[in-house]
Amino acid sequence: MRIWIPELGFKGGSAMYTQRLAKTLKLLGHDVEVTSLSNKHQGFPYFLKLQKPLVKPDIVIADTISGAMFKGIGKSLIIVEHHCIFDPAYAPYRSPIQVAVHELLWRRYEKNSLEAADAVVCVSEYTASSVQNVFGDLPVHVIPNAIETDYFSPDINLSDYSEMNKKPFELLYVGNLTRRKGIDLLPEIMSKLGSGFELRYTSGLRTTNTLSNMKNATSLGRLSDGALLDEYRRADALLFPTRFEGFGYAVAEAMACGTPVISSRCSSIPEVVVDGETGLLCAVDDVGCFVRSIRRLAEDQELRTRMQHRAREVAVEQFSMNRWSSAWSHMLHELN
């Protein structure tokens, strides 16, 4: 099958998703062409109607902003929805400029793309529900994101984890330093935890600032893939107080490394973290719950060991590349 993926120049998780998808589809035996387009088209995508692939495709896989421009180029059009920016739960985290662009331009573009789609791939059940609540009934296929579970893996035998008794108890935060990710809660959480606990945190893919007024915290900056893997492996738990996620790559990656997760019970997170088994979930903004959950995990070595094992198991069972590949293969077969 010939597949064309016009890539609109998005950064971060979307770009990583496209790279993984193209690689996966090629391994499935498909002829895949990826065309990188200027992100300037995000404001006015209509010129993209002039863009054509080198070979006429059977399937076009595009984003929600530009997707409608490619209707009719292939037999079928697939639109990928990572998270719905028009979900009311997302509204508090848009800047005034984003609100203007989203409402004046992107809402219309997204509506046109979704209505033109023969299939809409959503990365979580929450995202599927979210986009349909906003835009109505759609031909949705839920295919949860995947991670490289062979790469994101523990560096020691899980049976040895119970012997690890590092001091202080090390927490890791991975992601952009934005309010949507709940980073404003981190100073209060760490202050209440006090001595005996340390937070190591990244700056993410889009932010470079650091957090101030945290004595028991270390900024790691932007990490290479290898350095990120090392951090997942050394951490006692991932601390992820997010307020909205379309999926949650960091959560799945940490679990694959055998690292329990302490996160918010919101949006897609309960689809990734099994509360009480692979981690502990708290109500959004409940600093007290985060502090109690962290202390509970630090003080209960048996619970921590059990969660380390189960986190790895669930990540491999639910979010492996093989599972993702099979889901995409099945959907393409249905469309062909």
C-alpha positions as CSV (number, residue, x, y, z in Angstrom):
1,M,0.0,0.0,0.0
2,R,1.3,3.5,-0.9
3,I,1.0,5.9,2.0
4,W,1.7,9.7,2.0
5,I,2.3,11.6,5.2
6,P,2.5,15.4,4.7
7,E,4.1,16.7,7.9
8,L,3.2,20.3,8.8
9,G,6.3,21.2,10.9
10,F,4.8,20.7,14.4
11,K,7.4,20.1,17.1
12,G,7.6,17.9,20.2
13,G,5.4,14.8,20.5
14,S,3.7,15.3,17.1
15,A,7.0,15.2,15.3
16,M,8.1,12.1,17.3
17,Y,4.8,10.4,16.5
18,T,5.2,11.0,12.7
19,Q,8.7,9.6,12.8
20,R,7.6,6.5,14.6
21,L,4.6,6.0,12.4
22,A,6.5,6.2,9.2
23,K,9.1,3.7,10.5
24,T,6.4,1.3,11.7
25,L,4.4,1.5,8.4
26,K,7.6,0.8,6.4
27,L,8.3,-2.3,8.6
28,L,4.8,-3.5,7.8
29,G,5.8,-3.5,4.1
30,H,4.1,-0.3,3.0
31,D,5.6,2.3,0.6
32,V,5.7,5.4,2.8
33,E,6.5,8.9,1.6
34,V,6.9,11.7,4.2
35,T,6.9,15.3,3.0
36,S,8.0,18.0,5.4
37,L,6.0,21.2,5.0
38,S,6.6,24.7,6.4
39,N,4.8,25.4,9.7
40,K,3.9,28.7,8.2
41,H,1.0,26.9,6.5
42,Q,-0.7,26.6,10.0
43,G,-2.1,30.0,9.5
44,F,-3.3,29.6,5.9
45,P,-3.2,26.0,4.7
46,Y,-5.1,26.5,1.5
47,F,-2.0,26.7,-0.6
48,L,-1.3,23.1,0.4
49,K,-3.9,22.0,-2.2
50,L,-1.0,22.5,-4.7
51,Q,1.2,20.1,-2.7
52,K,1.4,16.7,-4.3
53,P,3.3,13.5,-3.4
54,L,5.8,12.0,-5.8
55,V,3.6,8.9,-6.3
56,K,-0.2,8.9,-6.1
57,P,-1.0,7.2,-2.7
58,D,-3.7,4.9,-1.5
59,I,-3.8,6.5,1.9
60,V,-3.0,10.0,3.1
61,I,-2.3,10.5,6.9
62,A,-2.5,14.1,7.9
63,D,-3.0,16.5,10.9
64,T,-6.2,18.2,11.9
65,I,-5.1,21.7,10.6
66,S,-4.1,20.8,7.1
67,G,-5.8,17.5,6.5
68,A,-8.8,18.8,4.5
69,M,-6.4,20.1,1.9
70,F,-5.4,16.6,0.9
71,K,-8.9,15.1,0.5
72,G,-9.1,13.2,-2.8
73,I,-5.4,12.8,-3.3
74,G,-5.6,9.2,-2.1
75,K,-8.4,6.7,-1.8
76,S,-8.7,7.4,1.9
77,L,-7.8,10.2,4.3
78,I,-6.8,9.5,7.9
79,I,-6.6,12.4,10.4
80,V,-4.6,12.0,13.6
81,E,-5.9,13.7,16.7
82,H,-3.4,14.0,19.6
83,H,-5.5,16.1,21.9
84,C,-8.4,18.4,21.2
85,I,-7.4,22.0,21.9
86,F,-11.1,22.9,21.8
87,D,-11.9,20.7,24.8
88,P,-13.3,23.0,27.6
89,A,-10.8,21.3,30.0
90,Y,-8.0,22.7,27.8
91,A,-9.3,26.3,27.8
92,P,-7.5,27.6,30.9
93,Y,-4.1,26.8,29.4
94,R,-4.4,28.8,26.2
95,S,-2.8,32.2,25.9
96,P,-4.8,35.1,24.5
97,I,-2.9,34.8,21.2
98,Q,-3.6,31.1,21.1
99,V,-7.3,31.7,21.8
100,A,-7.4,34.1,18.9
101,V,-5.6,31.8,16.4
102,H,-7.5,28.7,17.6
103,E,-11.0,30.3,17.4
104,L,-10.5,32.5,14.4
105,L,-8.6,30.0,12.2
106,W,-7.9,26.6,13.6
107,R,-11.5,25.7,14.7
108,R,-12.6,25.9,11.1
109,Y,-9.6,24.1,9.7
110,E,-10.0,21.2,12.2
111,K,-13.8,20.9,11.6
112,N,-13.1,20.7,7.8
113,S,-10.4,18.1,8.3
114,L,-12.4,15.9,10.6
115,E,-15.4,16.0,8.3
116,A,-13.3,15.1,5.3
117,A,-11.7,12.1,7.1
118,D,-12.4,8.5,6.3
119,A,-10.9,7.7,9.7
120,V,-9.9,9.7,12.7
121,V,-7.1,8.1,14.8
122,C,-7.2,9.3,18.4
123,V,-4.4,8.4,20.8
124,S,-6.6,7.7,23.8
125,E,-10.2,7.0,24.7
126,Y,-10.3,10.4,26.4
127,T,-9.2,12.2,23.2
128,A,-11.8,10.3,21.2
129,S,-14.5,11.4,23.5
130,S,-13.2,14.9,23.7
131,V,-13.1,15.5,20.0
132,Q,-16.5,14.0,19.4
133,N,-18.0,16.1,22.2
134,V,-16.8,19.2,20.3
135,F,-17.2,18.2,16.7
136,G,-19.9,15.5,16.8
137,D,-20.0,11.9,15.6
138,L,-16.8,10.9,13.8
139,P,-15.3,7.7,12.3
140,V,-13.0,7.3,15.3
141,H,-10.4,4.6,15.8
142,V,-8.6,4.7,19.2
143,I,-5.0,3.6,18.8
144,P,-3.1,4.4,22.0
145,N,0.4,5.8,21.6
146,A,3.3,3.4,21.7
147,I,6.8,3.6,23.2
148,E,10.0,1.6,22.5
149,T,9.6,-0.8,25.4
150,D,12.9,-2.6,24.4
151,Y,14.7,0.7,24.8
152,F,12.7,2.1,27.8
153,S,13.4,-0.8,30.1
154,P,14.9,-1.4,33.6
155,D,18.7,-1.6,33.7
156,I,18.7,-4.2,36.4
157,N,16.6,-7.3,37.2
158,L,13.3,-6.2,38.7
159,S,13.8,-8.7,41.5
160,D,16.7,-6.7,42.8
161,Y,14.6,-3.5,43.1
162,S,13.6,-4.3,46.7
163,E,17.3,-4.1,47.7
164,M,17.5,-0.5,46.5
165,N,17.3,1.9,49.4
166,K,18.6,5.2,48.1
167,K,18.5,8.3,50.3
168,P,17.0,10.7,49.5
169,F,13.9,9.4,47.8
170,E,14.3,10.6,44.2
171,L,11.4,12.0,42.2
172,L,11.6,12.8,38.5
173,Y,9.5,15.2,36.5
174,V,9.7,15.0,32.7
175,G,8.0,17.5,30.4
176,N,7.7,21.2,29.5
177,L,7.6,23.6,32.4
178,T,4.0,24.9,31.8
179,R,1.0,25.4,34.0
180,R,-0.9,22.8,32.0
181,K,1.7,20.3,33.2
182,G,1.2,21.4,36.8
183,I,4.7,22.6,37.4
184,D,3.4,25.4,39.6
185,L,2.5,22.7,42.2
186,L,6.1,21.3,42.3
187,P,7.6,23.9,44.7
188,E,4.8,23.4,47.3
189,I,4.9,19.6,47.0
190,M,8.7,19.6,47.5
191,S,8.5,22.1,50.4
192,K,6.0,20.0,52.2
193,L,8.0,16.8,51.7
194,G,11.2,18.5,53.0
195,S,14.4,16.7,53.6
196,G,14.8,13.1,52.5
197,F,13.2,13.8,49.1
198,E,14.8,15.2,46.0
199,L,13.2,16.3,42.7
200,R,15.1,16.1,39.4
201,Y,13.3,17.8,36.6
202,T,13.7,18.4,32.9
203,S,12.9,21.6,30.9
204,G,11.1,19.6,28.2
205,L,11.2,20.1,24.4
206,R,9.7,23.6,24.3
207,T,10.8,25.3,27.5
208,T,14.2,26.2,28.8
209,N,13.4,28.0,32.1
210,T,14.0,26.6,35.6
211,L,12.0,26.5,38.8
212,S,13.1,28.7,41.7
213,N,12.8,28.5,45.4
214,M,13.2,24.7,45.6
215,K,16.2,23.7,47.8
216,N,15.6,20.0,47.2
217,A,15.4,20.1,43.4
218,T,17.8,19.9,40.6
219,S,17.3,21.2,37.0
220,L,18.4,18.7,34.4
221,G,17.7,21.0,31.4
222,R,17.0,19.4,28.0
223,L,18.1,15.7,28.0
224,S,19.4,13.5,25.2
225,D,17.5,10.2,24.8
226,G,20.3,8.3,26.6
227,A,20.3,10.8,29.5
228,L,16.5,10.6,29.8
229,L,16.6,6.8,29.9
230,D,19.2,7.0,32.7
231,E,16.9,9.4,34.7
232,Y,13.9,7.2,34.3
233,R,15.9,4.2,35.6
234,R,17.4,6.0,38.6
235,A,14.2,7.6,39.8
236,D,12.2,6.0,42.6
237,A,9.0,7.5,41.1
238,L,7.8,9.8,38.4
239,L,6.0,12.9,39.7
240,F,3.6,14.2,37.0
241,P,0.9,16.6,38.4
242,T,-0.5,17.4,35.0
243,R,-3.9,19.0,34.4
244,F,-4.5,17.8,30.9
245,E,-3.0,15.2,28.6
246,G,-4.0,13.7,25.3
247,F,-2.0,10.6,26.2
248,G,1.1,11.0,28.4
249,Y,4.4,9.8,26.9
250,A,6.5,10.4,30.0
251,V,4.1,8.3,32.1
252,A,4.3,5.3,29.8
253,E,8.1,5.6,29.4
254,A,8.6,5.7,33.1
255,M,6.4,2.7,33.6
256,A,8.3,0.8,30.9
257,C,11.5,1.4,33.0
258,G,9.8,-0.1,36.0
259,T,9.3,3.3,37.7
260,P,6.0,3.9,39.5
261,V,4.0,7.0,38.7
262,I,2.4,9.6,40.9
263,S,0.1,11.7,38.8
264,S,-3.2,13.5,38.5
265,R,-6.5,11.6,37.9
266,C,-7.5,13.6,34.8
267,S,-8.0,13.3,31.0
268,S,-6.1,10.3,29.6
269,I,-3.9,9.5,32.6
270,P,-6.2,6.8,34.1
271,E,-5.9,5.0,30.8
272,V,-2.2,4.7,31.3
273,V,-1.7,4.5,35.0
274,V,-3.5,1.7,36.9
275,D,-4.2,3.4,40.2
276,G,-2.8,1.3,43.1
277,E,-1.0,-1.1,40.8
278,T,1.4,0.9,38.6
279,G,1.2,4.1,40.5
280,L,-1.0,6.4,42.6
281,L,-3.4,9.0,41.2
282,C,-4.5,12.2,42.9
283,A,-7.2,14.8,42.2
284,V,-6.0,17.7,40.1
285,D,-4.3,20.3,42.2
286,D,-4.5,18.3,45.4
287,V,-1.1,19.0,46.8
288,G,-1.8,17.1,50.0
289,C,-2.6,14.0,48.1
290,F,0.6,14.2,46.1
291,V,2.6,14.6,49.3
292,R,0.8,11.7,51.1
293,S,1.2,9.4,48.0
294,I,4.9,10.2,47.7
295,R,5.5,9.5,51.4
296,R,3.5,6.3,51.2
297,L,5.6,5.0,48.3
298,A,8.8,6.0,50.0
299,E,7.9,4.3,53.3
300,D,6.4,1.1,51.9
301,Q,9.1,-0.8,50.1
302,E,6.9,-3.8,49.4
303,L,4.4,-1.6,47.6
304,R,7.1,0.1,45.7
305,T,8.6,-3.2,44.5
306,R,5.2,-4.5,43.5
307,M,4.4,-1.4,41.5
308,Q,7.8,-1.5,39.8
309,H,7.1,-5.0,38.5
310,R,3.5,-4.2,37.5
311,A,4.4,-0.9,35.8
312,R,6.8,-2.7,33.5
313,E,4.2,-5.4,32.8
314,V,1.5,-3.0,31.9
315,A,3.7,-0.9,29.7
316,V,4.8,-3.9,27.6
317,E,1.2,-5.3,27.5
318,Q,-0.5,-2.1,26.5
319,F,2.0,0.3,24.9
320,S,4.5,-1.8,22.9
321,M,5.4,-1.0,19.3
322,N,4.2,-4.4,18.3
323,R,0.7,-3.7,19.7
324,W,0.7,-0.3,18.0
325,S,1.8,-1.8,14.7
326,S,-0.9,-4.4,14.8
327,A,-3.6,-1.8,15.5
328,W,-2.5,0.4,12.6
329,S,-2.3,-2.7,10.3
330,H,-5.8,-3.7,11.2
331,M,-7.2,-0.2,10.6
332,L,-5.5,0.1,7.2
333,H,-6.8,-3.2,6.2
334,E,-10.3,-2.1,7.0
335,L,-9.9,1.1,4.9
336,N,-8.4,-0.7,1.9
